[in-house]
Amino acid sequence: MLRVENLSVTFNEGTPDEKKALQDIQLELKQGDFVTVIGSNGAGKSTLMNMISGALFPDVGMIEINDQNVTTLREHKRAKQIGRVFQDPMAGTSPKMTIEENLAIAYARNKTRTLKPGSNKKRRELFKSELQRLHLGLEHRLSAKVGLLSGGERQALSLLMATFTQPDILLLDEHTAALDPSRAELITTLTGEIVAETGLTTLMVTHNMQQALDLGNRLIMMDKGQIILDIDGAKKQALTIEKLLQEFQRIRGKQMDNDRAILG
């Protein structure tokens, strides 16, 4: 489904600010895998997501989706295969457009464009049915401007838009980090429900260790541009935050940086 091979990238090479953002990343996701990714600030988590989505390109290495080499494809060329939800609730939707208009754009992402008009009534009923899954009453507000929605409502809409066309890969880039605790809990719950119902192959970056433990069938820990831990199945289910921190110290010989990763 997704294969990342020997992926490396260095920012500001040859300068005092040189940083090896990713170092020889090897990663493979099978159909239906839900992988959570944790690590301290600067570990390379978001850089990896940007490489997979096409927002950045590696110095060396290869990315395959469904056995297709997409390494050099730009972001808009991968959009049919990838759904993505960003940390900023403002990033995934157009605030000046209505809920229905935003959903229509997402709906058309993987459709062949023709001059034949679609059935608006049929499509509207589909949108309402999908919105009902969010339990936020948005199915009754199709004509509302998205800019009037709360951050949690916008992020829920972004999650729906990224998933309801069944992309090959779903990328969730700290998509609850900017929300207050109650809204973050809502989006976390919705994420688990939607991914379970759709069976989408998912890669989710988070600073919240408990969230990383609660969701998915596999957990990856990154540090200094490398994958240093990859645990799945029963071993993941038996993990705790304390055990994760102990594993980091065992591998790196030091404690994890005192940032949000510990507070999860």
MIGU-761789 format. One record per residue (C-alpha): x, y, z. Coordinates in Angstrom, 2 decimals. Example, Ala and Ser with C-alpha at 12.3 -4.5 7.8 and 13.67 -1.06 7.14 Angstrom:
2
+---------+---------+---------+
:      c1 :      c2 :      c3 :
+---------+---------+---------+
:   12.30 :   -4.50 :    7.80 :
:   13.67 :   -1.06 :    7.14 :
+---------+---------+---------+
This chain:
264
+---------+---------+---------+
:      c1 :      c2 :      c3 :
+---------+---------+---------+
:    0.00 :    0.00 :    0.00 :
:    2.60 :    2.57 :    1.14 :
:    6.32 :    1.93 :    0.91 :
:    9.04 :    4.39 :    1.88 :
:   12.57 :    3.28 :    1.07 :
:   15.91 :    4.88 :    2.06 :
:   14.27 :    8.29 :    2.45 :
:   16.69 :   11.07 :    3.46 :
:   16.64 :   14.86 :    3.33 :
:   18.94 :   17.55 :    4.70 :
:   17.85 :   21.15 :    5.14 :
:   20.28 :   24.09 :    4.72 :
:   23.05 :   21.73 :    3.66 :
:   26.55 :   23.16 :    3.91 :
:   25.53 :   25.98 :    6.24 :
:   25.78 :   26.43 :   10.02 :
:   22.04 :   25.66 :   10.15 :
:   22.39 :   22.29 :    8.42 :
:   19.93 :   19.72 :    9.73 :
:   19.43 :   16.10 :    8.73 :
:   15.63 :   16.09 :    8.88 :
:   15.22 :   12.47 :    7.74 :
:   17.88 :    9.77 :    7.71 :
:   17.41 :    6.57 :    5.72 :
:   13.72 :    6.09 :    6.59 :
:   12.35 :    2.62 :    5.86 :
:    8.61 :    2.25 :    6.32 :
:    5.88 :    0.04 :    4.92 :
:    2.14 :    0.22 :    5.62 :
:   -0.18 :   -2.58 :    4.60 :
:   -3.80 :   -2.10 :    3.57 :
:   -5.83 :   -1.09 :    6.64 :
:   -2.87 :   -0.30 :    8.89 :
:   -3.44 :    2.57 :   11.34 :
:   -0.01 :    3.76 :   12.43 :
:    0.54 :    6.44 :   15.06 :
:    3.82 :    8.39 :   15.03 :
:    5.31 :   10.05 :   18.09 :
:    8.54 :   11.86 :   18.90 :
:    9.96 :   15.06 :   20.34 :
:    9.93 :   18.39 :   18.51 :
:   12.23 :   18.22 :   15.49 :
:   12.13 :   14.42 :   15.30 :
:   11.10 :   14.54 :   11.62 :
:    7.44 :   13.55 :   11.97 :
:    5.89 :   16.35 :    9.93 :
:    8.76 :   16.25 :    7.42 :
:    7.91 :   12.60 :    6.77 :
:    4.25 :   13.53 :    6.23 :
:    5.25 :   16.32 :    3.85 :
:    7.39 :   13.90 :    1.86 :
:    4.59 :   11.36 :    1.54 :
:    2.07 :   14.04 :    0.52 :
:    4.40 :   15.65 :   -2.05 :
:    4.76 :   18.98 :   -0.26 :
:    8.50 :   18.27 :    0.03 :
:   10.87 :   16.10 :   -1.97 :
:   13.67 :   13.88 :   -0.62 :
:   17.37 :   14.16 :   -1.46 :
:   17.44 :   10.39 :   -1.92 :
:   14.98 :    7.56 :   -1.54 :
:   11.66 :    6.40 :   -2.95 :
:    7.96 :    6.59 :   -2.06 :
:    5.44 :    4.14 :   -3.51 :
:    1.65 :    4.13 :   -3.18 :
:   -0.09 :    1.03 :   -4.50 :
:    3.13 :   -0.03 :   -6.27 :
:    3.29 :    3.32 :   -8.09 :
:    6.44 :    5.38 :   -7.67 :
:    5.21 :    8.83 :   -6.64 :
:    8.54 :   10.21 :   -5.38 :
:    8.72 :   13.02 :   -7.93 :
:    4.98 :   13.70 :   -8.24 :
:    3.88 :   17.08 :   -6.93 :
:    1.30 :   17.42 :   -4.19 :
:   -1.70 :   18.09 :   -6.45 :
:   -0.83 :   14.99 :   -8.50 :
:   -1.07 :   12.82 :   -5.38 :
:   -4.31 :   14.40 :   -4.14 :
:   -6.46 :   11.63 :   -5.63 :
:   -4.60 :    9.07 :   -3.56 :
:   -4.03 :   10.99 :   -0.33 :
:   -6.38 :   12.62 :    2.16 :
:   -4.77 :   14.91 :    4.73 :
:   -5.89 :   16.76 :    7.86 :
:   -3.57 :   19.45 :    9.21 :
:   -2.98 :   20.76 :   12.72 :
:   -4.53 :   24.15 :   11.88 :
:   -8.35 :   23.86 :   11.58 :
:   -8.20 :   26.77 :    9.10 :
:   -5.98 :   24.84 :    6.67 :
:   -8.29 :   22.11 :    5.44 :
:  -11.35 :   24.12 :    4.40 :
:  -12.28 :   27.32 :    2.57 :
:  -13.87 :   29.75 :    5.07 :
:  -15.71 :   31.85 :    2.47 :
:  -17.46 :   28.85 :    0.98 :
:  -20.39 :   26.95 :    2.43 :
:  -20.22 :   23.52 :    4.02 :
:  -21.85 :   22.07 :    0.90 :
:  -19.39 :   23.82 :   -1.43 :
:  -16.42 :   22.56 :    0.59 :
:  -17.78 :   19.03 :    0.52 :
:  -18.39 :   19.29 :   -3.23 :
:  -14.73 :   20.15 :   -3.81 :
:  -13.62 :   17.17 :   -1.71 :
:  -16.14 :   14.93 :   -3.47 :
:  -14.72 :   15.85 :   -6.89 :
:  -11.12 :   15.13 :   -5.86 :
:  -11.01 :   11.60 :   -7.23 :
:  -13.79 :   11.91 :   -9.82 :
:  -13.33 :   12.20 :  -13.57 :
:  -14.37 :   15.69 :  -14.57 :
:  -17.00 :   15.94 :  -17.31 :
:  -19.35 :   18.58 :  -18.68 :
:  -22.34 :   16.54 :  -17.50 :
:  -23.88 :   18.13 :  -14.40 :
:  -24.22 :   15.97 :  -11.33 :
:  -27.45 :   15.28 :   -9.51 :
:  -27.39 :   18.05 :   -6.91 :
:  -30.22 :   16.55 :   -4.89 :
:  -28.59 :   13.13 :   -4.79 :
:  -25.23 :   14.64 :   -3.89 :
:  -26.78 :   16.81 :   -1.19 :
:  -28.40 :   13.78 :    0.41 :
:  -25.01 :   12.05 :    0.39 :
:  -23.43 :   15.04 :    2.12 :
:  -26.14 :   15.09 :    4.77 :
:  -25.73 :   11.39 :    5.39 :
:  -21.97 :   11.77 :    5.82 :
:  -22.31 :   14.81 :    8.08 :
:  -24.67 :   12.93 :   10.39 :
:  -21.72 :   10.72 :   11.36 :
:  -20.14 :   13.71 :   13.08 :
:  -23.06 :   14.18 :   15.50 :
:  -22.62 :   17.97 :   15.32 :
:  -25.83 :   18.92 :   13.50 :
:  -23.87 :   20.15 :   10.46 :
:  -26.21 :   18.23 :    8.16 :
:  -28.77 :   20.97 :    8.88 :
:  -26.30 :   23.76 :    8.04 :
:  -25.19 :   22.97 :    4.49 :
:  -25.57 :   26.60 :    3.43 :
:  -23.56 :   27.98 :    6.38 :
:  -20.17 :   29.58 :    5.65 :
:  -17.39 :   27.39 :    7.01 :
:  -15.70 :   30.47 :    8.46 :
:  -18.56 :   30.68 :   10.97 :
:  -17.85 :   27.23 :   12.40 :
:  -15.87 :   26.63 :   15.57 :
:  -12.38 :   25.16 :   15.37 :
:  -13.63 :   21.74 :   16.41 :
:  -16.45 :   21.81 :   13.86 :
:  -14.04 :   22.81 :   11.11 :
:  -11.61 :   20.07 :   12.04 :
:  -14.42 :   17.51 :   12.08 :
:  -15.46 :   18.73 :    8.63 :
:  -11.84 :   18.54 :    7.43 :
:  -11.63 :   14.96 :    8.69 :
:  -14.82 :   14.04 :    6.86 :
:  -13.65 :   15.76 :    3.65 :
:  -10.35 :   13.89 :    3.78 :
:  -11.97 :   10.48 :    4.22 :
:  -15.32 :   10.17 :    2.53 :
:  -13.85 :    9.71 :   -0.96 :
:  -11.85 :    6.71 :    0.32 :
:   -8.28 :    7.82 :   -0.44 :
:   -5.52 :    5.22 :   -0.56 :
:   -3.69 :    6.91 :    2.32 :
:   -4.98 :    9.15 :    5.12 :
:   -2.43 :   11.51 :    6.72 :
:   -3.32 :   13.08 :   10.06 :
:   -0.73 :   15.68 :   11.07 :
:   -1.30 :   16.53 :   14.76 :
:   -4.91 :   17.21 :   13.81 :
:   -6.11 :   17.63 :   17.41 :
:   -3.18 :   19.68 :   18.77 :
:   -4.75 :   23.11 :   18.21 :
:   -8.08 :   22.24 :   19.83 :
:   -9.26 :   22.62 :   23.41 :
:   -9.39 :   19.33 :   25.40 :
:  -13.09 :   18.63 :   24.87 :
:  -12.93 :   19.23 :   21.11 :
:   -9.68 :   17.28 :   20.86 :
:  -11.39 :   14.34 :   22.55 :
:  -14.29 :   14.61 :   20.10 :
:  -12.01 :   14.60 :   17.05 :
:   -9.98 :   11.72 :   18.50 :
:  -13.15 :    9.68 :   18.94 :
:  -14.38 :   10.55 :   15.44 :
:  -11.00 :    9.58 :   14.02 :
:  -11.16 :    6.16 :   15.61 :
:  -14.73 :    5.61 :   14.45 :
:  -14.24 :    6.79 :   10.86 :
:  -10.99 :    4.88 :   10.31 :
:  -12.53 :    1.72 :   11.79 :
:  -15.64 :    2.03 :    9.61 :
:  -13.79 :    2.80 :    6.38 :
:  -10.69 :    0.66 :    6.89 :
:   -8.51 :    3.47 :    5.58 :
:   -4.75 :    3.03 :    5.67 :
:   -3.75 :    5.79 :    8.07 :
:   -0.60 :    7.49 :    9.30 :
:   -1.19 :    9.82 :   12.26 :
:    1.41 :   12.12 :   13.82 :
:    0.72 :   13.15 :   17.40 :
:    2.51 :   14.63 :   20.41 :
:   -0.05 :   13.01 :   22.69 :
:    1.38 :    9.70 :   23.84 :
:   -1.89 :    8.46 :   25.27 :
:   -3.63 :    9.20 :   21.98 :
:   -0.90 :    7.29 :   20.15 :
:   -1.44 :    4.31 :   22.45 :
:   -5.24 :    4.37 :   22.25 :
:   -5.53 :    4.59 :   18.47 :
:   -4.28 :    2.32 :   15.74 :
:   -2.70 :   -1.13 :   15.46 :
:    0.91 :    0.05 :   15.26 :
:    3.12 :    2.72 :   16.85 :
:    6.31 :    4.32 :   15.54 :
:    8.68 :    6.50 :   17.54 :
:   11.00 :    8.94 :   15.74 :
:   14.04 :   10.86 :   16.94 :
:   16.52 :   13.03 :   15.02 :
:   15.09 :   12.05 :   11.65 :
:   15.14 :    8.31 :   12.32 :
:   12.58 :    5.65 :   13.20 :
:   13.93 :    4.21 :   16.44 :
:   10.96 :    2.08 :   17.54 :
:    8.24 :    0.22 :   15.62 :
:    5.73 :   -1.81 :   17.66 :
:    2.47 :   -3.47 :   16.64 :
:   -0.09 :   -6.03 :   17.71 :
:   -0.19 :   -7.30 :   21.28 :
:    3.07 :   -5.52 :   22.15 :
:    1.48 :   -2.18 :   21.32 :
:   -1.61 :   -3.00 :   23.36 :
:    0.58 :   -3.69 :   26.38 :
:    2.43 :   -0.38 :   26.12 :
:    2.07 :    2.48 :   28.59 :
:    3.49 :    6.00 :   28.54 :
:    6.02 :    4.98 :   31.17 :
:    7.17 :    2.02 :   29.07 :
:    7.50 :    4.24 :   25.99 :
:    9.71 :    6.66 :   27.87 :
:   11.78 :    3.76 :   29.19 :
:   12.18 :    2.43 :   25.65 :
:   13.38 :    5.83 :   24.44 :
:   15.95 :    5.99 :   27.24 :
:   17.09 :    2.44 :   26.53 :
:   17.59 :    3.16 :   22.80 :
:   19.04 :    6.64 :   23.04 :
:   20.70 :    6.46 :   26.45 :
:   18.97 :    9.62 :   27.62 :
:   15.56 :   10.88 :   28.63 :
:   13.17 :   12.25 :   26.03 :
:   13.18 :   16.05 :   25.76 :
:   10.75 :   17.66 :   28.21 :
:    8.20 :   18.85 :   25.68 :
:    4.61 :   18.05 :   24.76 :
:    5.46 :   14.47 :   23.90 :
:    5.70 :   13.63 :   27.59 :
:    2.57 :   15.47 :   28.58 :
:    0.27 :   13.39 :   26.39 :
+---------+---------+---------+
